[in-house]
Amino acid sequence: TQFTYEGKLYNPRTFQQAYFPELTRPVTIVALSSERKAETTLLIETPMYKALTTDLDTIEETARKLLDQGRNVYLAYDHNSDFVDVKTGTMSIGAFNLPPGGGPLTREQRSHFKVKAGGHAVQIVGYDVDTKTNKVSQWKIKNSWGDKMGDAGYFHMYRDFFRAFVMSISYFNDEAVTPKIQKLAPMQMDFEF
C-alpha cells in the first residue's frame, strides 16, 4: 500500500500522479472506418474513453501530430507475418520478392472472407517522411517481443504495410490533437464501466 522511491514515500495513486499524470485522462481510440470515408465519426464517448472512426490519412496525420508533441501513440494492426522480417525488423509488402498476385488480400477481401492474421499492438516512437510527398515513408515502432527481435526490439513499418494492415491508434485524450468530428453517430453511450 505504501513504498519509498527515490527517498519519497508513495502509495500507488500518488506515484501515478507524480510520474504518470496522463493516466488520469481518458483514452482516445481512432480506428479505420469500415467504409474508409474521410469523415471522422464519434461512435462512443464515456468518461473513460472516446472511440472515433475515420480514414487512413487522418489516422496518419493524427499520429504525426501526437509524436511531434512528444506524446505516446499506440498502434493496433493486423499482424501479417508473411511481410515481416523479424531479424531486421522490416515490415513491408514491397520488400519481399513476390510473384504476380502474391501480395496480401485487400481489406475488402479479408473482411468478406473473415480472414484475420492476428491483431497486435505496439507503440509508435518515430517516423520518416518522404521529402517529395510529405507522407510518412516508415514508422518506427517499439515491439513487446524483446531486444533480440527486429532492430534491437524495434521494427520499421513501411507505408505499404501500414496502409494495408493498420486498424487503429490510441492515445491519452488531447482535444488539441483529436481529429475534427464531422458528424455524430446516432448511438452515444453515457455510462461508466
Contact map, one row per residue, 1 for C-alpha under 8 A:
1110000000110000000000000000000000000000000000000000000000000000000000000000000000000000000000000000000000000000000000000000000000000000000000000000000000000000000000000000000000000000000000000
1111000011110000000000000000000000000000000000000000000000000000000000000000000000000000000000000000000000000000000000000000000000000000000000000000000000000000000000000000000000000000000000000
1111100011100000000000000000000000000000000000000000000000000000000000000000000000000000000000000000000000000000000000000000000000000000000000000000000000000000000000000000000000000000000000000
0111111111000000000000000000000000000000000000000000000000000000000000000000000000000000000000000000000000000000000000000000000000000000000000000000000000000000000000000000000000000000000000000
0011111111000000000000000000000000000000000000000000000000000000000000000000000000000000000000000000000000000000000000000000000000000000000000000000000000000000000000000000000000000000000000000
0001111100000000000000000000000000000000000000000000000000000000000000000000000000000000000000000000000000000000000000000000000000000000000000000000000000000000000000000000000000000000000000000
0001111110000000000000000000000000000000000000000000000000000000000000000000000000000000000000000000000000000000000000000000000000000000000000000000000000000000000000000000000000000000000000000
0001111111000000000000000000000000000000000000000000000000000000000000000000000000000000000000000000000000000000000000000000000000000000000000000000000000000000000000000000000000000000000000000
0111101111100000000000000000000000000000000000000000000000000000000000000000000000000000000000000000000000000000000000000000000000000000000000000000000000000000000000000000000000000000000000000
0111100111111110000000000000000000000000000000000000000000000000000000000000000000000000000000000000000000000000000000000000000000000000000000000000000000000000000000000000000000000000000000000
1110000011111110000000000000000000000000000000000000000000000000000000000000000000000000000000000000000000000000000000000000000000000000000000000000000000000000000000000000000000000000000000000
1100000001111111000000000000000000000000000000000000000000000000000000000000000000000000000000000000000000000000000000000000000000000000000000000000000000000000000000000000000000000000000000000
0000000001111111100000000000000000000000000000000000000000000000000000000000000000000000000000000000000000000000000000000000000000000000000000000000000000000000000000000000000000000000000000000
0000000001111111110000000000000000000000000000000000000000000000000000000000000000000000000000000000000000000000000000000000000000000000000000000000000000000000000000000000000000000000000000000
0000000001111111111100000000000000000000000000000000000000000000000000000000000000000000000000000000000000000000000000000000000000000000000000000000000000000000000000000000000000000000000000000
0000000000011111111110100000000000000000000000000000000000000000000000000000000000000000000000000000000000000000000000000000000000000000000000000000000000000000000000000000000000000000000000000
0000000000001111111110010000000000000000000000000000000000000000000000000000000000000000000000000000000000000000000000000000000000000000000000000000000000000000000000000000000000000000000000000
0000000000000111111110000000000000000000000000000000000000000000000000000000000000000000000000000000000000000000000000000000000000000000000000000000000000000000000000000000000000000000000000000
0000000000000011111110000000000000000000000000000000000000000000000000000000000000000000000000000000000000000000000000000000000000000000000000000000000000000000000000000000000000000000000000000
0000000000000011111111100000000000000000000000000000000000000000000000000000000000000000000000000000000000000000000000000000000000000000000000000000000000000000000000000000000000000000000000000
0000000000000001111111111000000000000000000000000000000000000000000000000000000000000000000000000000000000000000000000000000000000000000000000000000000000000000000000000000000000000000000000000
0000000000000000000111111000000000000000000000000000000000000000000000000000000000000000000000000000000000000000000000000000000000000000000000000000000000000000000000000001000000000000000000000
0000000000000001000111111100000000000000000000000000000000000000000000000000000000000000000000000000000000000000000000000000000000000000000000000000000000000000000000000001000000000000000000000
0000000000000000100011111100000000000000000000000000000000000000000000000000000000000000000000000000000000000000000000000000000000000000000000000000000000000000000000000000000000000000000000000
0000000000000000000011111110000000000000000000010000000000000000000000000000000000000000000000000000000000000000000000000000000000000000000000000000000000000000000000000001100000000000000000000
0000000000000000000000111111000000000000000000111100000000000000000000000000000000000000000000000000000000000000000000000000000000000000000000000000000000000000000000000001100000000000000000000
0000000000000000000000001111100000000000000000011100000000000000000000000000000000000000000000000000000000000000000000000000000000000000000000000000000000000000000000000111100000000000000000000
0000000000000000000000000111110000000000000000001111000000000000000000000000000000000000000000000000000000000000000000000000000000000000000000000000000000000000000000000111100001000000000000000
0000000000000000000000000011111000000000000000001111000000000000000000000000000000000000000000000000000000000000000000000000000000000000000000000000000000000000000000011110000000000000000000000
0000000000000000000000000001111100000000000000000011110000100000000000000000000000000000000000000000000000000000000000000000000000000000000000000000000000000000000000011100000000000000000000000
0000000000000000000000000000111110000000000000000011110000100000000000000000000000000000000000000000000000000000000000000000000000000000000000000000000000000000000000111000000000000000000000000
0000000000000000000000000000011111010000000000000000111100100000000000000000000000000000000000000000000000000000000000000000000000000000000000000000000000000000000001110000000000000000000000000
0000000000000000000000000000001111111000000000000000111000000000000000000000000000000000000000000000000000000000000000000000000000000000000000000000000000000000000000000000000000000000000000000
0000000000000000000000000000000111111000000000000000000000000000000000000000000000000000000000000000000000000000000000000000000000000000000000000000000000000000000000000000000000000000000000000
0000000000000000000000000000000011111000000000000000000000000000000000000000000000000000000000000000000000000000000000000000000000000000000000000000000000000000000000000000000000000000000000000
0000000000000000000000000000000111111100000000000000011100000000000000000000000000000000000000000000000000000000000000000000000000000000000000000000000000000000000000000000000000000000000000000
0000000000000000000000000000000011111111000000000000011000000000000000000000000000000000000000000000000000000000000000000000000000000000000000000000000000000000000000000000000000000000000000000
0000000000000000000000000000000000011111000000000000011001000000000000000000000000000000000000000000000000000000000000000000000000000000000000000000000000000000000000000000000000000000000000000
0000000000000000000000000000000000001111100000000000111000000000000000000000000000000000000000000000000000000000000000000000000000000000000000000000000000000000000000000000000000001110000000000
0000000000000000000000000000000000001111110000000001111000000000000000000000000000000000000000000000000000000000000000000000000000000000000000000000000000000000000000000000000000111110000000000
0000000000000000000000000000000000000011111000000001110000000000000000000000000000000000000000000000000000000000000000000000000000000000000000000000000000000000000000000000000000001111100000000
0000000000000000000000000000000000000001111110000111100000000000000000000000000000000000000000000000000000000000000000000000000000000000000000000000000000000000000000000000000000001011100000000
0000000000000000000000000000000000000000111110000111100000000000000000000000000000000000000000000000000000000000000000000000000000000000000000000000000000000000000000000000000000000001101100000
0000000000000000000000000000000000000000011111001111000000000000000000000000000000000000000000000000000000000000000000000000000000000000000000000000000000000000000000000000000000000000001110000
0000000000000000000000000000000000000000011111111110000000000000000000000000000000000000000000000000000000000000000000000000000000000000000000000000000000000000000000000000000000000000000111000
0000000000000000000000000000000000000000000111111100000000000000000000000000000000000000000000000000000000000000000000000000000000000000000000000000000000000000000000000000000000000000000011110
0000000000000000000000000100000000000000000011111000000000000000000000000000000000000000000000000000000000000000000000000000000000000000000000000000000000000000000000000000000000000000000001110
0000000000000000000000001110000000000000000011111100000000000000000000000000000000000000000000000000000000000000000000000000000000000000000000000000000000000000000000000000000000000000000000010
0000000000000000000000000111100000000000000111111110000000000000000000000000000000000000000000000000000000000000000000000000000000000000000000000000000000000000000000000000100000000000000000000
0000000000000000000000000111100000000000011111011111000000000000000000000000000000000000000000000000000000000000000000000000000000000000000000000000000000000000000000000000000000000000000000000
0000000000000000000000000001111000000000011110001111100000000000000000000000000000000000000000000000000000000000000000000000000000000000000000000000000000000000000000000000000000000000000000000
0000000000000000000000000001111000000001111100000111110000000000000000000000000000000000000000000000000000000000000000000000000000000000000000000000000000000000000000000000000000000000000000000
0000000000000000000000000000011110000011111000000011111000000000000000000000000000000000000000000000000000000000000000000000000000000000000000000000000000000000000000000000000000000000000000000
0000000000000000000000000000011110011111100000000001111101100000000000000000000000000000000000000000000000000000000000000000000000000000000000000000000000000000000000000000000000000000000000000
0000000000000000000000000000000110011111000000000000111111100000000000000000000000000000000000000000000000000000000000000000000000000000000000000000000000000000000000000000000000000000000000000
0000000000000000000000000000000100010000000000000000011111110000000000000000000000000000000000000000000000000000000000000000000000000000000000000000000000000000001000000000000000000000000000000
0000000000000000000000000000000000000000000000000000001111111000000000000000000000000000000000000000000000000000000000000000000000000000000000000000000000000000000000000000000000000000000000000
0000000000000000000000000000000000000100000000000000011111111100000000000000000000000000000000000000000000000000000000000000000000000000000000000000000000000000000000000000000000100000000000000
0000000000000000000000000000011100000000000000000000011111111110000000000000000000000000000000000000000000000000000000000000000000000000000000000000000000000000000000011000000000000000000000000
0000000000000000000000000000000000000000000000000000000111111111000000000000000000000000000000000000000000000000000000000000000000000001000000000000000000000000000000000000000000000000000000000
0000000000000000000000000000000000000000000000000000000011111111100000000000000000000000000000000000000000000000000000000000000000000000000000000000000000000000000000000000000000000000000000000
0000000000000000000000000000000000000000000000000000000001111111110000000000000000000000000000000000000000000000000000000000000000000000000000000000000000000000000000000000000011100000000000000
0000000000000000000000000000000000000000000000000000000000111111111000001000000000000000000000000000000000000000000000000000000000000000000000000000000000000000000000001000000000000000000000000
0000000000000000000000000000000000000000000000000000000000011111111100000000000000000000000000000000000000000000000000000000001000000000000000000000000000000000000000000000000000000000000000000
0000000000000000000000000000000000000000000000000000000000001111111110000000000000000000000000000000000000000000000000000000000000000000000000000000000000000000000000000000000010000000000000000
0000000000000000000000000000000000000000000000000000000000000111111111111000000000000000000000000000000000000000000000000000000000000000000000000000000000000000000000000000000010000000000000000
0000000000000000000000000000000000000000000000000000000000000011111111111000000000000000000000000000000000000000000000000000110000000000000000000000000000000000000000000000000000000000000000000
0000000000000000000000000000000000000000000000000000000000000001111111100000000000000000000000000000000000000000000000000000000000000000000000000000000000000000000000000000000000000000000000000
0000000000000000000000000000000000000000000000000000000000000000111111100000000000000000000000000000000000000000000000000000000000000000000000000000000000000000000000000000000000000000000000000
0000000000000000000000000000000000000000000000000000000000000000011111110000000000000000000000000000000000000000000000000000000000000000000000000000000000000000000000000000000000000000000000000
0000000000000000000000000000000000000000000000000000000000000000011111111000000000000000000000000000000000000000000000000000000000000000000000000000000000000000000000000010000000000000000000000
0000000000000000000000000000000000000000000000000000000000000000011001111100000000000000000000000000000000000000000000000011100000000000000000000000000000000000000000000011000000000000000000000
0000000000000000000000000000000000000000000000000000000000000010011000111110000000000000000000000000000000000000000000000011100000000000000000000000000000000000000000001110000000000000000000000
0000000000000000000000000000000000000000000000000000000000000000000000011111000000000000000000000000000000000000000000001111000000000000000000000000000000000000000000001110000000000000000000000
0000000000000000000000000000000000000000000000000000000000000000000000001111100000000000000000000000000000000000000000001111000000000000000000000000000000000000000001111100000000000000000000000
0000000000000000000000000000000000000000000000000000000000000000000000000111110000000000000000000000000000000000000000111100000000000000000000000000000000000000000001111000000000000000000000000
0000000000000000000000000000000000000000000000000000000000000000000000000011111000000000000000000000000000000000000000111000000000000000000000000000000000000000010011110000000000000000000000000
0000000000000000000000000000000000000000000000000000000000000000000000000001111100000000000000000000000000000000000111110000000000000000000000000000000000000000000011100000000000000000000000000
0000000000000000000000000000000000000000000000000000000000000000000000000000111110000000000000000000000000000000000011110000000000000000000000000000000000000000000010000000000000000000000000000
0000000000000000000000000000000000000000000000000000000000000000000000000000011111110000000000000000000000000000000011000000000000000000000000000000000000000000000010000000000000000000000000000
0000000000000000000000000000000000000000000000000000000000000000000000000000001111111000000000000000000000000000000010000000000000000000000000000000000000000000000000000000000000000000000000000
0000000000000000000000000000000000000000000000000000000000000000000000000000000111110000000000000000000000000000000000000000000000000000000000000000000000000000000000000000000000000000000000000
0000000000000000000000000000000000000000000000000000000000000000000000000000000111111000001110110000000000000000000000000000000000000000000000000000000000000000100000000000000000000000000000000
0000000000000000000000000000000000000000000000000000000000000000000000000000000111111100111100000000000000000000000000000000000000000000000000000000000000000000000000000000000000000000000000000
0000000000000000000000000000000000000000000000000000000000000000000000000000000010111111111000000000000000000000000000000000000000000000000000000000010000000000000000000000000000000000000000000
0000000000000000000000000000000000000000000000000000000000000000000000000000000000011111110000000000000000000000000000000000000000000000000000000000110000000000000000000000000000000000000000000
0000000000000000000000000000000000000000000000000000000000000000000000000000000000001111100000000000000000000000000000000000000000000000000000000000111000000000000000000000000000000000000000000
0000000000000000000000000000000000000000000000000000000000000000000000000000000000001111110000000000000000000000000000000000000000000000000000000000111000100000000000000000000000000000000000000
0000000000000000000000000000000000000000000000000000000000000000000000000000000000011111111000000000000000000000000000000000000000000000000000000000111011110000000000000000000000000000000000000
0000000000000000000000000000000000000000000000000000000000000000000000000000000000011101111100100000000000000000000000000000000000000000000000000000010000111100000000000000000000000000000000000
0000000000000000000000000000000000000000000000000000000000000000000000000000000000111000111110100000000000000000000000000000000000000000000000000000000000111100100000000000000000000000000000000
0000000000000000000000000000000000000000000000000000000000000000000000000000000000110000011111110000000000000000000000000000000000000000000000000000000000001111100000000000000000000000000000000
0000000000000000000000000000000000000000000000000000000000000000000000000000000000100000001111110000001100000000000000000000000000000000000000000000000000000001100000000000000000000000000000000
0000000000000000000000000000000000000000000000000000000000000000000000000000000000000000000111111000000000000000000000000000000000000000000000000000000000000001000000000000000000000000000000000
0000000000000000000000000000000000000000000000000000000000000000000000000000000000100000011111111000000000000000000000000000000000000000000000000000000000000000000000000000000000000000000000000
0000000000000000000000000000000000000000000000000000000000000000000000000000000000100000000111111100000000000000000000000000000000000000000000000000000000000000000000000000000000000000000000000
0000000000000000000000000000000000000000000000000000000000000000000000000000000000000000000001111110000000000000000000000000000000000000000000000000000000000000000000000000000000000000000000000
0000000000000000000000000000000000000000000000000000000000000000000000000000000000000000000000011111111000000000000000000000000000000000000000000000000000000000000000000000000000000000000000000
0000000000000000000000000000000000000000000000000000000000000000000000000000000000000000000000001111111000000000000000000000000000000000000000000000000000000000000000000000000000000000000000000
0000000000000000000000000000000000000000000000000000000000000000000000000000000000000000000000000111111000000000000000000000000000000000000000000000000000000000000000000000000000000000000000000
0000000000000000000000000000000000000000000000000000000000000000000000000000000000000000000000000111111000000000000000000000000000000000000000000000000000000000000000000000000000000000000000000
0000000000000000000000000000000000000000000000000000000000000000000000000000000000000000000000000111111100000000000000000000000000000000000000000000000000000000000000000000000000000000000000000
0000000000000000000000000000000000000000000000000000000000000000000000000000000000000000000010000111111110000000000000000000000000000000000000000000000000000000000000000000000000000000000000000
0000000000000000000000000000000000000000000000000000000000000000000000000000000000000000000010000000011111000000000000000000000000000000000000000000000000000000000000000000000000000000000000000
0000000000000000000000000000000000000000000000000000000000000000000000000000000000000000000000000000001111111100000000000000000000000000000000000000000000000000000000000000000000000000000000000
0000000000000000000000000000000000000000000000000000000000000000000000000000000000000000000000000000000111111100000000000000000000000000000000000000000000000000000100000000000000000000000000000
0000000000000000000000000000000000000000000000000000000000000000000000000000000000000000000000000000000011111110000000000000000000000000000000000000000000000000000110000000000000000000000000000
0000000000000000000000000000000000000000000000000000000000000000000000000000000000000000000000000000000011111111000000000000000000000000000000000000000000000000000000000000000000000000000000000
0000000000000000000000000000000000000000000000000000000000000000000000000000000000000000000000000000000011111111101000000000000000000000000000000000000000000000000000000000000000000000000000000
0000000000000000000000000000000000000000000000000000000000000000000000000000000000000000000000000000000011111111111100000000000000000000000000000000000000000000000000000000000000000000000000000
0000000000000000000000000000000000000000000000000000000000000000000000000000000000000000000000000000000000111111111000000000000000000000000000000000000000000000000000000000000000000000000000000
0000000000000000000000000000000000000000000000000000000000000000000000000000000000000000000000000000000000011111111000000000000000000000000000000000000000000000000000000000000000000000000000000
0000000000000000000000000000000000000000000000000000000000000000000000000000000000000000000000000000000000001111111000000000000000000000000000000000000000000000000000000000000000000000000000000
0000000000000000000000000000000000000000000000000000000000000000000000000000000000000000000000000000000000000111111100000000000000000000000000000000000000000000000000000000000000000000000000000
0000000000000000000000000000000000000000000000000000000000000000000000000000000000000000000000000000000000001111111110000000000000000000000000000000000000000000000000000000000000000000000000000
0000000000000000000000000000000000000000000000000000000000000000000000000000010000000000000000000000000000000100011111100000000000000000000000000000000000000000000000000000000000000000000000000
0000000000000000000000000000000000000000000000000000000000000000000000000000011110000000000000000000000000000000001111100000000000000000000000000000000000000000000000000000000000000000000000000
0000000000000000000000000000000000000000000000000000000000000000000000000000011100000000000000000000000000000000000111110000000000000000000000000000000000000000000000000000000000000000000000000
0000000000000000000000000000000000000000000000000000000000000000000000000001111000000000000000000000000000000000000111111000000000000000000000000000000000000000000000000000000000000000000000000
0000000000000000000000000000000000000000000000000000000000000000000000000001111000000000000000000000000000000000000001111100000000000000000000000000000000000000000000000000000000000000000000000
0000000000000000000000000000000000000000000000000000000000000000000000000111100000000000000000000000000000000000000000111110000000000000000000000000000000000000000000000000000000000000000000000
0000000000000000000000000000000000000000000000000000000000000000000000000111000000000000000000000000000000000000000000011111000000000000000011110000000000000000000000000000000000000000000000000
0000000000000000000000000000000000000000000000000000000000000000000000011110000000000000000000000000000000000000000000001111100000000000000011100000000000000000000000000000000000000000000000000
0000000000000000000000000000000000000000000000000000000000000000000000011110000000000000000000000000000000000000000000000111110000000000001111000000000000000000000000000000000000000000000000000
0000000000000000000000000000000000000000000000000000000000000000001000011000000000000000000000000000000000000000000000000011111000000000001111000000000000000000000000000000000000000000000000000
0000000000000000000000000000000000000000000000000000000000000000001000000000000000000000000000000000000000000000000000000001111100000000001110000000000000000000000000000000000000000000000000000
0000000000000000000000000000000000000000000000000000000000000001000000000000000000000000000000000000000000000000000000000000111110000001111100000000000000000000000000000000000000000000000000000
0000000000000000000000000000000000000000000000000000000000000000000000000000000000000000000000000000000000000000000000000000011111000001111000000000000000000000000000000000000000000000000000000
0000000000000000000000000000000000000000000000000000000000000000000000000000000000000000000000000000000000000000000000000000001111100111110000000000000000000000000000000000000000000000000000000
0000000000000000000000000000000000000000000000000000000000000000000000000000000000000000000000000000000000000000000000000000000111111111100000000000000000000000000000000000000000000000000000000
0000000000000000000000000000000000000000000000000000000000000000000000000000000000000000000000000000000000000000000000000000000011111110000000000000000000000000000000000000000000000000000000000
0000000000000000000000000000000000000000000000000000000000000000000000000000000000000000000000000000000000000000000000000000000001111100000000000000000000000000000000000000000000000000000000000
0000000000000000000000000000000000000000000000000000000000000000000000000000000000000000000000000000000000000000000000000000000001111110000000000000000000000000000000000000000000000000000000000
0000000000000000000000000000000000000000000000000000000000000000000000000000000000000000000000000000000000000000000000000000000011111111000000000000000000000000000000000000000000000000000000000
0000000000000000000000000000000000000000000000000000000000000000000000000000000000000000000000000000000000000000000000000000000011101111100000000000000000000000000000000000000000000000000000000
0000000000000000000000000000000000000000000000000000000000010000000000000000000000000000000000000000000000000000000000000000001111000111111000000000000000000010000000000000000000000000000000000
0000000000000000000000000000000000000000000000000000000000000000000000000000000000000000000000000000000000000000000000000000001111000011111000000000000000000110000000000000000000000000000000000
0000000000000000000000000000000000000000000000000000000000000000000000000000000000000000000000000000000000000000000000000000001110000001111100000000000000011110000000000000000000000000000000000
0000000000000000000000000000000000000000000000000000000000000000000000000000000000000000000000000000000000000000000000000001111100000001111110000000000000011110000000000000000000000000000000000
0000000000000000000000000000000000000000000000000000000000000000000000000000000000000000000000000000000000000000000000000001111000000000011111000000000001111000000000000000000000000000000000000
0000000000000000000000000000000000000000000000000000000000000000000000000000000000000000000000000000000000000000000000000111110000000000001111100000000001111000000000000000000000000000000000000
0000000000000000000000000000000000000000000000000000000000000000000000000000000000000000000000000000000000000000000000000111100000000000000111110000000011100000000000000000000000000000000000000
0000000000000000000000000000000000000000000000000000000000000000000000000000000000000000000000000000000000000000000000000110000000000000000011111100000011100000000000000000000000000000000000000
0000000000000000000000000000000000000000000000000000000000000000000000000000000000000000000000000000000000000000000000000100000000000000000001111100000010000000000000000000000000000000000000000
0000000000000000000000000000000000000000000000000000000000000000000000000000000000000000000000000000000000000000000000000000000000000000000000111111100010000000000000000000000000000000000000000
0000000000000000000000000000000000000000000000000000000000000000000000000000000000000000000000000000000000000000000000000000000000000000000000111111100110000000000000000000000000000000000000000
0000000000000000000000000000000000000000000000000000000000000000000000000000000000000000000000000000000000000000000000000000000000000000000000001111111111000000000000000000000000000000000000000
0000000000000000000000000000000000000000000000000000000000000000000000000000000000000000000000000000000000000000000000000000000000000000000000001111111110000000000000000000000000000000000000000
0000000000000000000000000000000000000000000000000000000000000000000000000000000000000111100000000000000000000000000000000000000000000000000000001111111111000000000000000000000000000000000000000
0000000000000000000000000000000000000000000000000000000000000000000000000000000000001111110000000000000000000000000000000000000000000000000000000011111111100000000000000000000000000000000000000
0000000000000000000000000000000000000000000000000000000000000000000000000000000000000011100000000000000000000000000000000000000000000000000000000011111111100000000000000000000000000000000000000
0000000000000000000000000000000000000000000000000000000000000000000000000000000000000000000000000000000000000000000000000000000000000000000000000111111111000000000000000000000000000000000000000
0000000000000000000000000000000000000000000000000000000000000000000000000000000000000000100000000000000000000000000000000000000000000000000001111111111111100000000000000000000000000000000000000
0000000000000000000000000000000000000000000000000000000000000000000000000000000000000000100000000000000000000000000000000000000000000000000111100010111111110000000000000000000000000000000000000
0000000000000000000000000000000000000000000000000000000000000000000000000000000000000001111000000000000000000000000000000000000000000000000111100000011011111000000000000000000000000000000000000
0000000000000000000000000000000000000000000000000000000000000000000000000000000000000000111000000000000000000000000000000000000000000000011110000000000001111100000000000000000000000000000000000
0000000000000000000000000000000000000000000000000000000000000000000000000000000000000000011100000000000000000000000000000000000000000000011110000000000000111110110000000000000000000000000000000
0000000000000000000000000000000000000000000000000000000000000000000000000000000000000000011100000000000000000000000000000000000000000000111000000000000000011111110000000000000000000000000000000
0000000000000000000000000000000000000000000000000000000000000000000000000000000000000000000100000000000000000000000000000000000000000001111000000000000000001111111000000000000000000000000000000
0000000000000000000000000000000000000000000000000000000000000000000000000000000000000000000111000000000000000000000000000000000000000000000000000000000000000111111100000000000000000000000000000
0000000000000000000000000000000000000000000000000000000000000000000000000000000000100000001110000000000000000000000000000000000000000000000000000000000000001111111111000000000000000000000000000
0000000000000000000000000000000000000000000000000000000000000000000000000000100000000000000000000000000000000000000000000000000000000000000000000000000000001111111111000000000000000000000000000
0000000000000000000000000000000000000000000000000000000100000000000000000000000000000000000000000000000000000000000000000000000000000000000000000000000000000011111111000000000000000000000000000
0000000000000000000000000000000000000000000000000000000000000000000000000000000000000000000000000000000001100000000000000000000000000000000000000000000000000001111111000000000000000000000000000
0000000000000000000000000000000000000000000000000000000000000000000000000000111100000000000000000000000000100000000000000000000000000000000000000000000000000000111111100000000000000000000000000
0000000000000000000000000000000100000000000000000000000000000000000000000011110000000000000000000000000000000000000000000000000000000000000000000000000000000000111111110000000000000000000000000
0000000000000000000000000000001100000000000000000000000000000000000000000011110000000000000000000000000000000000000000000000000000000000000000000000000000000000000011111000000000000000000000000
0000000000000000000000000000111100000000000000000000000000100000000000000011100000000000000000000000000000000000000000000000000000000000000000000000000000000000000001111100000000000000000000000
0000000000000000000000000000111000000000000000000000000000100010000000001111000000000000000000000000000000000000000000000000000000000000000000000000000000000000000000111110000000000000000000000
0000000000000000000000000011110000000000000000000000000000000000000000001110000000000000000000000000000000000000000000000000000000000000000000000000000000000000000000011111000000000000000000000
0000000000000000000000000011100000000000000000000000000000000000000000111100000000000000000000000000000000000000000000000000000000000000000000000000000000000000000000001111100000000000000000000
0000000000000000000001101111000000000000000000000000000000000000000000010000000000000000000000000000000000000000000000000000000000000000000000000000000000000000000000000111110000000000000000000
0000000000000000000000001111000000000000000000001000000000000000000000000000000000000000000000000000000000000000000000000000000000000000000000000000000000000000000000000011111001000000000000000
0000000000000000000000000000000000000000000000000000000000000000000000000000000000000000000000000000000000000000000000000000000000000000000000000000000000000000000000000001111111000000000000000
0000000000000000000000000000000000000000000000000000000000000000000000000000000000000000000000000000000000000000000000000000000000000000000000000000000000000000000000000000111111000000000000000
0000000000000000000000000000000000000000000000000000000000000000000000000000000000000000000000000000000000000000000000000000000000000000000000000000000000000000000000000000011111000000000000000
0000000000000000000000000000000000000000000000000000000000000100110000000000000000000000000000000000000000000000000000000000000000000000000000000000000000000000000000000000011111100000000000000
0000000000000000000000000001000000000000000000000000000000000100000000000000000000000000000000000000000000000000000000000000000000000000000000000000000000000000000000000000111111110000000000000
0000000000000000000000000000000000000001000000000000000001000100000000000000000000000000000000000000000000000000000000000000000000000000000000000000000000000000000000000000000011111000000000000
0000000000000000000000000000000000000001000000000000000000000000000000000000000000000000000000000000000000000000000000000000000000000000000000000000000000000000000000000000000001111100000000000
0000000000000000000000000000000000000011110000000000000000000000000000000000000000000000000000000000000000000000000000000000000000000000000000000000000000000000000000000000000000111111000000000
0000000000000000000000000000000000000011100000000000000000000000000000000000000000000000000000000000000000000000000000000000000000000000000000000000000000000000000000000000000000011111000000000
0000000000000000000000000000000000000011110000000000000000000000000000000000000000000000000000000000000000000000000000000000000000000000000000000000000000000000000000000000000000001111100000000
0000000000000000000000000000000000000000111000000000000000000000000000000000000000000000000000000000000000000000000000000000000000000000000000000000000000000000000000000000000000001111110000000
0000000000000000000000000000000000000000111000000000000000000000000000000000000000000000000000000000000000000000000000000000000000000000000000000000000000000000000000000000000000000011111100000
0000000000000000000000000000000000000000000000000000000000000000000000000000000000000000000000000000000000000000000000000000000000000000000000000000000000000000000000000000000000000001111100000
0000000000000000000000000000000000000000001100000000000000000000000000000000000000000000000000000000000000000000000000000000000000000000000000000000000000000000000000000000000000000000111110000
0000000000000000000000000000000000000000001110000000000000000000000000000000000000000000000000000000000000000000000000000000000000000000000000000000000000000000000000000000000000000000111111000
0000000000000000000000000000000000000000000111000000000000000000000000000000000000000000000000000000000000000000000000000000000000000000000000000000000000000000000000000000000000000000001111100
0000000000000000000000000000000000000000000011100000000000000000000000000000000000000000000000000000000000000000000000000000000000000000000000000000000000000000000000000000000000000000000111110
0000000000000000000000000000000000000000000001100000000000000000000000000000000000000000000000000000000000000000000000000000000000000000000000000000000000000000000000000000000000000000000011111
0000000000000000000000000000000000000000000001110000000000000000000000000000000000000000000000000000000000000000000000000000000000000000000000000000000000000000000000000000000000000000000001111
0000000000000000000000000000000000000000000000000000000000000000000000000000000000000000000000000000000000000000000000000000000000000000000000000000000000000000000000000000000000000000000000111
